[in-house]
Amino acid sequence: MSVQQEAGAGSGALEVWIDQDLCTGDGICAQYAPEVFELDIDGLAYVKGADDELLQDRGATTPVPLPLLTDVVDSAKECPGDCIHVRRVLDGVEVYGPDAE
């Protein structure tokens, strides 16, 4: 199943990923949105997929649930490492995070 199918193919569907190379391990993201982010034993943050599994593959994405959008956006804005990227599923354009236009 593709991420687009998982998140819905609508233009409003968003996904989030973390660049672990820039992660400071501060944990702000896990405080704002523990349903989406979690620190692993390596001290870095990762997104969580179905069944709360950590997605540890480089560039792994997970859908942003609409009720948690504000928490995920706040995580991206407050992240000291500027490593949280939120993009539209439809066209891959980053809407929140360090590469947002």
VOVO-12610 format. One record per residue: residue number from 1; x, y, z of N, C-alpha, C in turn. Coordinates in steps of 0.001 Angstrom, whole numbers, padded with zeros to 6 digits. Layout:
REM VOVO-12610
drenti = NUM; n_c1 = X; n_c2 = Y; n_c3 = Z; ca_c1 = X; ca_c2 = Y; ca_c3 = Z; c_c1 = X; c_c2 = Y; c_c3 = Z
...
***
This chain:
REM VOVO-12610
drenti = 1; n_c1 = 000859; n_c2 = -001184; n_c3 = 000000; ca_c1 = 000000; ca_c2 = 000000; ca_c3 = 000000; c_c1 = 000897; c_c2 = 001236; c_c3 = 000000
drenti = 2; n_c1 = 000634; n_c2 = 002164; n_c3 = -000901; ca_c1 = 001444; ca_c2 = 003375; ca_c3 = -000971; c_c1 = 001019; c_c2 = 004351; c_c3 = 000115
drenti = 3; n_c1 = 001879; n_c2 = 005323; n_c3 = 000379; ca_c1 = 001571; ca_c2 = 006347; ca_c3 = 001379; c_c1 = 000339; c_c2 = 007129; c_c3 = 000943
drenti = 4; n_c1 = 000204; n_c2 = 007368; n_c3 = -000383; ca_c1 = -000954; ca_c2 = 008111; ca_c3 = -000871; c_c1 = -002250; c_c2 = 007373; c_c3 = -000543
drenti = 5; n_c1 = -002260; n_c2 = 006057; n_c3 = -000685; ca_c1 = -003456; ca_c2 = 005295; ca_c3 = -000346; c_c1 = -003718; c_c2 = 005359; c_c3 = 001153
drenti = 6; n_c1 = -002642; n_c2 = 005287; n_c3 = 001932; ca_c1 = -002772; ca_c2 = 005312; ca_c3 = 003382; c_c1 = -003321; c_c2 = 006660; c_c3 = 003869
drenti = 7; n_c1 = -002762; n_c2 = 007751; n_c3 = 003323; ca_c1 = -003121; ca_c2 = 009082; ca_c3 = 003794; c_c1 = -004342; c_c2 = 009634; c_c3 = 003070
drenti = 8; n_c1 = -004767; n_c2 = 008972; n_c3 = 002016; ca_c1 = -005849; ca_c2 = 009495; ca_c3 = 001200; c_c1 = -005258; c_c2 = 010317; c_c3 = 000077
drenti = 9; n_c1 = -005828; n_c2 = 010256; n_c3 = -001083; ca_c1 = -005247; ca_c2 = 010913; ca_c3 = -002252; c_c1 = -005727; c_c2 = 012352; c_c3 = -002401
drenti = 10; n_c1 = -006492; n_c2 = 012858; n_c3 = -001451; ca_c1 = -006995; ca_c2 = 014226; ca_c3 = -001545; c_c1 = -005871; c_c2 = 015237; c_c3 = -001477
drenti = 11; n_c1 = -006101; n_c2 = 016423; n_c3 = -002026; ca_c1 = -005059; ca_c2 = 017434; ca_c3 = -002095; c_c1 = -004663; c_c2 = 017932; c_c3 = -000714
drenti = 12; n_c1 = -005502; n_c2 = 017718; n_c3 = 000294; ca_c1 = -005187; ca_c2 = 018185; ca_c3 = 001632; c_c1 = -004379; c_c2 = 017203; c_c3 = 002456
drenti = 13; n_c1 = -004150; n_c2 = 015993; n_c3 = 001955; ca_c1 = -003429; ca_c2 = 014983; ca_c3 = 002722; c_c1 = -001968; c_c2 = 015379; c_c3 = 002888
drenti = 14; n_c1 = -001472; n_c2 = 015256; n_c3 = 004124; ca_c1 = -000090; ca_c2 = 015611; ca_c3 = 004428; c_c1 = 000641; c_c2 = 014415; c_c3 = 005018
drenti = 15; n_c1 = 001952; n_c2 = 014414; n_c3 = 004828; ca_c1 = 002817; ca_c2 = 013405; ca_c3 = 005434; c_c1 = 003987; c_c2 = 014119; c_c3 = 006082
drenti = 16; n_c1 = 004620; n_c2 = 013443; n_c3 = 007038; ca_c1 = 005735; ca_c2 = 014045; ca_c3 = 007772; c_c1 = 006892; c_c2 = 013065; c_c3 = 007811
drenti = 17; n_c1 = 008106; n_c2 = 013617; n_c3 = 007784; ca_c1 = 009311; ca_c2 = 012800; ca_c3 = 007946; c_c1 = 010350; c_c2 = 013611; c_c3 = 008711
drenti = 18; n_c1 = 011316; n_c2 = 012905; n_c3 = 009270; ca_c1 = 012378; ca_c2 = 013533; ca_c3 = 010071; c_c1 = 013723; c_c2 = 013214; c_c3 = 009436
drenti = 19; n_c1 = 014565; n_c2 = 014236; n_c3 = 009321; ca_c1 = 015937; ca_c2 = 014052; ca_c3 = 008870; c_c1 = 016792; c_c2 = 013783; c_c3 = 010107
drenti = 20; n_c1 = 017090; n_c2 = 012513; n_c3 = 010363; ca_c1 = 017834; ca_c2 = 012149; ca_c3 = 011574; c_c1 = 019239; c_c2 = 012736; c_c3 = 011594
drenti = 21; n_c1 = 019805; n_c2 = 013080; n_c3 = 010434; ca_c1 = 021139; ca_c2 = 013684; ca_c3 = 010401; c_c1 = 021145; c_c2 = 015043; c_c3 = 011095
drenti = 22; n_c1 = 019994; n_c2 = 015704; n_c3 = 011157; ca_c1 = 019891; ca_c2 = 017027; ca_c3 = 011777; c_c1 = 019230; c_c2 = 016989; c_c3 = 013152
drenti = 23; n_c1 = 018689; n_c2 = 015833; n_c3 = 013539; ca_c1 = 017955; ca_c2 = 015711; ca_c3 = 014800; c_c1 = 018892; c_c2 = 015925; c_c3 = 015984
drenti = 24; n_c1 = 018468; n_c2 = 016795; n_c3 = 016908; ca_c1 = 019259; ca_c2 = 017067; ca_c3 = 018106; c_c1 = 018863; c_c2 = 016169; c_c3 = 019278
drenti = 25; n_c1 = 017778; n_c2 = 015395; n_c3 = 019112; ca_c1 = 017327; ca_c2 = 014522; ca_c3 = 020189; c_c1 = 016672; c_c2 = 015267; c_c3 = 021332
drenti = 26; n_c1 = 016256; n_c2 = 016499; n_c3 = 021082; ca_c1 = 015653; ca_c2 = 017330; ca_c3 = 022117; c_c1 = 014317; c_c2 = 016761; c_c3 = 022597
drenti = 27; n_c1 = 013560; n_c2 = 016148; n_c3 = 021702; ca_c1 = 012303; ca_c2 = 015507; ca_c3 = 022079; c_c1 = 011082; c_c2 = 016398; c_c3 = 022070
drenti = 28; n_c1 = 011228; n_c2 = 017629; n_c3 = 021599; ca_c1 = 010070; ca_c2 = 018534; ca_c3 = 021553; c_c1 = 008952; c_c2 = 017922; c_c3 = 020711
drenti = 29; n_c1 = 009318; n_c2 = 017293; n_c3 = 019601; ca_c1 = 008296; ca_c2 = 016709; ca_c3 = 018719; c_c1 = 007483; c_c2 = 015643; c_c3 = 019445
drenti = 30; n_c1 = 008167; n_c2 = 014799; n_c3 = 020219; ca_c1 = 007471; ca_c2 = 013730; ca_c3 = 020947; c_c1 = 006601; c_c2 = 014299; c_c3 = 022064
drenti = 31; n_c1 = 006963; n_c2 = 015478; n_c3 = 022571; ca_c1 = 006129; ca_c2 = 016125; ca_c3 = 023584; c_c1 = 004861; c_c2 = 016699; c_c3 = 022951
drenti = 32; n_c1 = 005006; n_c2 = 017329; n_c3 = 021783; ca_c1 = 003857; ca_c2 = 017925; ca_c3 = 021092; c_c1 = 002926; c_c2 = 016864; c_c3 = 020511
drenti = 33; n_c1 = 003497; n_c2 = 015852; n_c3 = 019871; ca_c1 = 002677; ca_c2 = 014865; ca_c3 = 019154; c_c1 = 003222; c_c2 = 013448; c_c3 = 019362
drenti = 34; n_c1 = 003022; n_c2 = 012890; n_c3 = 020568; ca_c1 = 003553; ca_c2 = 011552; ca_c3 = 020849; c_c1 = 002905; c_c2 = 010461; c_c3 = 019997
drenti = 35; n_c1 = 001763; n_c2 = 010766; n_c3 = 019392; ca_c1 = 001106; ca_c2 = 009795; ca_c3 = 018516; c_c1 = 001850; c_c2 = 009665; c_c3 = 017182
drenti = 36; n_c1 = 002663; n_c2 = 010682; n_c3 = 016853; ca_c1 = 003341; ca_c2 = 010728; ca_c3 = 015555; c_c1 = 004854; c_c2 = 010554; c_c3 = 015688
drenti = 37; n_c1 = 005450; n_c2 = 011080; n_c3 = 016767; ca_c1 = 006903; ca_c2 = 011074; ca_c3 = 016936; c_c1 = 007311; c_c2 = 010332; c_c3 = 018201
drenti = 38; n_c1 = 008503; n_c2 = 009736; n_c3 = 018146; ca_c1 = 009040; ca_c2 = 009063; ca_c3 = 019331; c_c1 = 010563; c_c2 = 009051; c_c3 = 019260
drenti = 39; n_c1 = 011199; n_c2 = 009211; n_c3 = 020422; ca_c1 = 012649; ca_c2 = 009075; ca_c3 = 020488; c_c1 = 012994; c_c2 = 007599; c_c3 = 020625
drenti = 40; n_c1 = 014012; n_c2 = 007168; n_c3 = 019890; ca_c1 = 014460; ca_c2 = 005781; ca_c3 = 019958; c_c1 = 015655; c_c2 = 005688; c_c3 = 020911
drenti = 41; n_c1 = 016141; n_c2 = 004488; n_c3 = 021122; ca_c1 = 017256; ca_c2 = 004291; ca_c3 = 022052; c_c1 = 018527; c_c2 = 004983; c_c3 = 021570
drenti = 42; n_c1 = 018606; n_c2 = 005322; n_c3 = 020274; ca_c1 = 019770; ca_c2 = 006047; ca_c3 = 019763; c_c1 = 019699; c_c2 = 007541; c_c3 = 020073
drenti = 43; n_c1 = 018593; n_c2 = 007979; n_c3 = 020731; ca_c1 = 018440; ca_c2 = 009377; ca_c3 = 021124; c_c1 = 017882; c_c2 = 010276; c_c3 = 020035
drenti = 44; n_c1 = 017531; n_c2 = 009697; n_c3 = 018895; ca_c1 = 016993; ca_c2 = 010476; ca_c3 = 017780; c_c1 = 015495; c_c2 = 010243; c_c3 = 017643
drenti = 45; n_c1 = 014821; n_c2 = 011228; n_c3 = 017051; ca_c1 = 013375; ca_c2 = 011130; ca_c3 = 016854; c_c1 = 013059; c_c2 = 010451; c_c3 = 015523
drenti = 46; n_c1 = 011956; n_c2 = 009716; n_c3 = 015524; ca_c1 = 011458; ca_c2 = 009029; ca_c3 = 014337; c_c1 = 009950; c_c2 = 009206; c_c3 = 014275
drenti = 47; n_c1 = 009407; n_c2 = 009091; n_c3 = 013056; ca_c1 = 007950; ca_c2 = 009079; ca_c3 = 012921; c_c1 = 007462; c_c2 = 007667; c_c3 = 013191
drenti = 48; n_c1 = 006187; n_c2 = 007586; n_c3 = 013579; ca_c1 = 005584; ca_c2 = 006293; ca_c3 = 013877; c_c1 = 004547; c_c2 = 005950; c_c3 = 012815
drenti = 49; n_c1 = 004500; n_c2 = 004694; n_c3 = 012465; ca_c1 = 003537; ca_c2 = 004222; ca_c3 = 011483; c_c1 = 002372; c_c2 = 003539; c_c3 = 012161
drenti = 50; n_c1 = 001721; n_c2 = 002678; n_c3 = 011413; ca_c1 = 000596; ca_c2 = 001914; ca_c3 = 011946; c_c1 = 001054; c_c2 = 001101; c_c3 = 013147
drenti = 51; n_c1 = 000163; n_c2 = 000933; n_c3 = 014107; ca_c1 = 000453; ca_c2 = 000148; ca_c3 = 015317; c_c1 = 001608; c_c2 = 000722; c_c3 = 016136
drenti = 52; n_c1 = 001837; n_c2 = 002032; n_c3 = 016036; ca_c1 = 002880; ca_c2 = 002715; ca_c3 = 016811; c_c1 = 004295; c_c2 = 002203; c_c3 = 016547
drenti = 53; n_c1 = 004528; n_c2 = 001573; n_c3 = 015390; ca_c1 = 005869; ca_c2 = 001096; ca_c3 = 015076; c_c1 = 006740; c_c2 = 002265; c_c3 = 014636
drenti = 54; n_c1 = 008002; n_c2 = 002292; n_c3 = 015095; ca_c1 = 008938; ca_c2 = 003319; ca_c3 = 014670; c_c1 = 009367; c_c2 = 003023; c_c3 = 013242
drenti = 55; n_c1 = 009345; n_c2 = 004045; n_c3 = 012404; ca_c1 = 009774; ca_c2 = 003901; ca_c3 = 011013; c_c1 = 011205; c_c2 = 004413; c_c3 = 010923
drenti = 56; n_c1 = 012154; n_c2 = 003490; n_c3 = 010940; ca_c1 = 013562; ca_c2 = 003867; ca_c3 = 011061; c_c1 = 014304; c_c2 = 003929; c_c3 = 009734
drenti = 57; n_c1 = 013622; n_c2 = 003659; n_c3 = 008625; ca_c1 = 014273; ca_c2 = 003799; ca_c3 = 007328; c_c1 = 014489; c_c2 = 005275; c_c3 = 007031
drenti = 58; n_c1 = 015619; n_c2 = 005614; n_c3 = 006446; ca_c1 = 015930; ca_c2 = 007004; ca_c3 = 006111; c_c1 = 014844; c_c2 = 007567; c_c3 = 005196
drenti = 59; n_c1 = 014293; n_c2 = 008717; n_c3 = 005577; ca_c1 = 013258; ca_c2 = 009367; ca_c3 = 004768; c_c1 = 011871; c_c2 = 008774; c_c3 = 004907
drenti = 60; n_c1 = 011682; n_c2 = 007859; n_c3 = 005864; ca_c1 = 010364; ca_c2 = 007241; ca_c3 = 006049; c_c1 = 009330; c_c2 = 008315; c_c3 = 006398
drenti = 61; n_c1 = 008158; n_c2 = 008200; n_c3 = 005790; ca_c1 = 007088; ca_c2 = 009162; ca_c3 = 006037; c_c1 = 005908; c_c2 = 008479; c_c3 = 006702
drenti = 62; n_c1 = 005094; n_c2 = 009286; n_c3 = 007340; ca_c1 = 003843; ca_c2 = 008803; ca_c3 = 007913; c_c1 = 002784; c_c2 = 009868; c_c3 = 007680
drenti = 63; n_c1 = 001530; n_c2 = 009449; n_c3 = 007480; ca_c1 = 000457; ca_c2 = 010433; ca_c3 = 007286; c_c1 = 000273; c_c2 = 011295; c_c3 = 008530
drenti = 64; n_c1 = -000099; n_c2 = 012557; n_c3 = 008307; ca_c1 = -000408; ca_c2 = 013461; ca_c3 = 009412; c_c1 = -001918; c_c2 = 013415; c_c3 = 009639
drenti = 65; n_c1 = -002365; n_c2 = 012839; n_c3 = 010774; ca_c1 = -003805; ca_c2 = 012820; ca_c3 = 011052; c_c1 = -004320; c_c2 = 014253; c_c3 = 011249
drenti = 66; n_c1 = -005409; n_c2 = 014593; n_c3 = 010606; ca_c1 = -005932; ca_c2 = 015949; ca_c3 = 010667; c_c1 = -006092; c_c2 = 016475; c_c3 = 012091
drenti = 67; n_c1 = -006591; n_c2 = 015668; n_c3 = 013058; ca_c1 = -006724; ca_c2 = 016192; ca_c3 = 014427; c_c1 = -005381; c_c2 = 016562; c_c3 = 015072
drenti = 68; n_c1 = -004272; n_c2 = 016036; n_c3 = 014541; ca_c1 = -002949; ca_c2 = 016301; ca_c3 = 015116; c_c1 = -002147; c_c2 = 017302; c_c3 = 014292
drenti = 69; n_c1 = -002753; n_c2 = 017888; n_c3 = 013268; ca_c1 = -002021; ca_c2 = 018782; ca_c3 = 012371; c_c1 = -001357; c_c2 = 019927; c_c3 = 013123
drenti = 70; n_c1 = -002075; n_c2 = 020588; n_c3 = 014006; ca_c1 = -001511; ca_c2 = 021714; ca_c3 = 014750; c_c1 = -000313; c_c2 = 021268; c_c3 = 015584
drenti = 71; n_c1 = -000415; n_c2 = 020114; n_c3 = 016240; ca_c1 = 000690; ca_c2 = 019606; ca_c3 = 017063; c_c1 = 001914; c_c2 = 019282; c_c3 = 016203
drenti = 72; n_c1 = 001691; n_c2 = 018698; n_c3 = 015028; ca_c1 = 002802; ca_c2 = 018358; ca_c3 = 014131; c_c1 = 003452; c_c2 = 019632; c_c3 = 013591
drenti = 73; n_c1 = 002641; n_c2 = 020624; n_c3 = 013209; ca_c1 = 003177; ca_c2 = 021897; ca_c3 = 012714; c_c1 = 003964; c_c2 = 022606; c_c3 = 013814
drenti = 74; n_c1 = 003436; n_c2 = 022621; n_c3 = 015031; ca_c1 = 004157; ca_c2 = 023227; ca_c3 = 016152; c_c1 = 005490; c_c2 = 022509; c_c3 = 016384
drenti = 75; n_c1 = 005500; n_c2 = 021198; n_c3 = 016233; ca_c1 = 006744; ca_c2 = 020437; ca_c3 = 016373; c_c1 = 007770; c_c2 = 020898; c_c3 = 015351
drenti = 76; n_c1 = 007328; n_c2 = 021051; n_c3 = 014098; ca_c1 = 008238; ca_c2 = 021487; ca_c3 = 013038; c_c1 = 008759; c_c2 = 022890; c_c3 = 013308
drenti = 77; n_c1 = 007889; n_c2 = 023775; n_c3 = 013795; ca_c1 = 008296; ca_c2 = 025165; ca_c3 = 014053; c_c1 = 009252; c_c2 = 025268; c_c3 = 015237
drenti = 78; n_c1 = 009050; n_c2 = 024456; n_c3 = 016267; ca_c1 = 009838; ca_c2 = 024552; ca_c3 = 017497; c_c1 = 011097; c_c2 = 023687; c_c3 = 017497
drenti = 79; n_c1 = 011234; n_c2 = 022814; n_c3 = 016531; ca_c1 = 012366; ca_c2 = 021874; ca_c3 = 016498; c_c1 = 013691; c_c2 = 022623; c_c3 = 016388
drenti = 80; n_c1 = 014592; n_c2 = 022449; n_c3 = 017377; ca_c1 = 015877; ca_c2 = 023154; ca_c3 = 017332; c_c1 = 016785; c_c2 = 022668; c_c3 = 016201
drenti = 81; n_c1 = 016560; n_c2 = 021458; n_c3 = 015712; ca_c1 = 017384; ca_c2 = 020923; ca_c3 = 014629; c_c1 = 016843; c_c2 = 021216; c_c3 = 013241
drenti = 82; n_c1 = 015659; n_c2 = 021843; n_c3 = 013165; ca_c1 = 015007; ca_c2 = 022091; ca_c3 = 011867; c_c1 = 015019; c_c2 = 020833; c_c3 = 011003
drenti = 83; n_c1 = 014593; n_c2 = 019717; n_c3 = 011587; ca_c1 = 014684; ca_c2 = 018446; ca_c3 = 010868; c_c1 = 013329; c_c2 = 017812; c_c3 = 010556
drenti = 84; n_c1 = 012224; n_c2 = 018492; n_c3 = 010906; ca_c1 = 010889; ca_c2 = 017939; ca_c3 = 010672; c_c1 = 010311; c_c2 = 018561; c_c3 = 009415
drenti = 85; n_c1 = 009922; n_c2 = 017699; n_c3 = 008481; ca_c1 = 009419; ca_c2 = 018131; ca_c3 = 007179; c_c1 = 007982; c_c2 = 017646; c_c3 = 007001
drenti = 86; n_c1 = 007071; n_c2 = 018574; n_c3 = 006726; ca_c1 = 005671; ca_c2 = 018238; ca_c3 = 006464; c_c1 = 005387; c_c2 = 018633; c_c3 = 005021
drenti = 87; n_c1 = 004934; n_c2 = 017658; n_c3 = 004219; ca_c1 = 004681; ca_c2 = 017950; ca_c3 = 002813; c_c1 = 003347; c_c2 = 017380; c_c3 = 002361
drenti = 88; n_c1 = 002843; n_c2 = 017980; n_c3 = 001277; ca_c1 = 001609; ca_c2 = 017480; ca_c3 = 000676; c_c1 = 001898; c_c2 = 016153; c_c3 = -000011
drenti = 89; n_c1 = 001003; n_c2 = 015196; n_c3 = 000176; ca_c1 = 001162; ca_c2 = 013896; ca_c3 = -000457; c_c1 = 000992; c_c2 = 014028; c_c3 = -001967
drenti = 90; n_c1 = 000052; n_c2 = 014869; n_c3 = -002382; ca_c1 = -000311; ca_c2 = 014979; ca_c3 = -003799; c_c1 = 000864; c_c2 = 015365; c_c3 = -004692
drenti = 91; n_c1 = 001636; n_c2 = 016376; n_c3 = -004285; ca_c1 = 002711; ca_c2 = 016864; ca_c3 = -005152; c_c1 = 004084; c_c2 = 016905; c_c3 = -004475
drenti = 92; n_c1 = 004170; n_c2 = 016486; n_c3 = -003207; ca_c1 = 005452; ca_c2 = 016438; ca_c3 = -002512; c_c1 = 006005; c_c2 = 017779; c_c3 = -002082
drenti = 93; n_c1 = 005202; n_c2 = 018846; n_c3 = -002180; ca_c1 = 005668; ca_c2 = 020168; ca_c3 = -001790; c_c1 = 005653; c_c2 = 020308; c_c3 = -000271
drenti = 94; n_c1 = 006793; n_c2 = 020750; n_c3 = 000277; ca_c1 = 006892; ca_c2 = 020955; ca_c3 = 001727; c_c1 = 006098; c_c2 = 022201; c_c3 = 002117
drenti = 95; n_c1 = 005197; n_c2 = 022039; n_c3 = 003087; ca_c1 = 004353; ca_c2 = 023153; ca_c3 = 003518; c_c1 = 004746; c_c2 = 023669; c_c3 = 004899
drenti = 96; n_c1 = 005419; n_c2 = 022856; n_c3 = 005702; ca_c1 = 005953; ca_c2 = 023262; ca_c3 = 006998; c_c1 = 007307; c_c2 = 022611; c_c3 = 007150
drenti = 97; n_c1 = 008241; n_c2 = 023331; n_c3 = 007741; ca_c1 = 009584; ca_c2 = 022799; ca_c3 = 007944; c_c1 = 010615; c_c2 = 023673; c_c3 = 007271
drenti = 98; n_c1 = 011887; n_c2 = 023260; n_c3 = 007324; ca_c1 = 012981; ca_c2 = 024111; ca_c3 = 006843; c_c1 = 012957; c_c2 = 024377; c_c3 = 005336
drenti = 99; n_c1 = 012331; n_c2 = 023504; n_c3 = 004557; ca_c1 = 012306; ca_c2 = 023694; ca_c3 = 003103; c_c1 = 010970; c_c2 = 024234; c_c3 = 002600
drenti = 100; n_c1 = 010101; n_c2 = 024654; n_c3 = 003509; ca_c1 = 008785; ca_c2 = 025182; ca_c3 = 003106; c_c1 = 008955; c_c2 = 026497; c_c3 = 002347
drenti = 101; n_c1 = 008115; n_c2 = 026663; n_c3 = 001357; ca_c1 = 008187; ca_c2 = 027886; ca_c3 = 000529; c_c1 = 007453; c_c2 = 029031; c_c3 = 001168
***
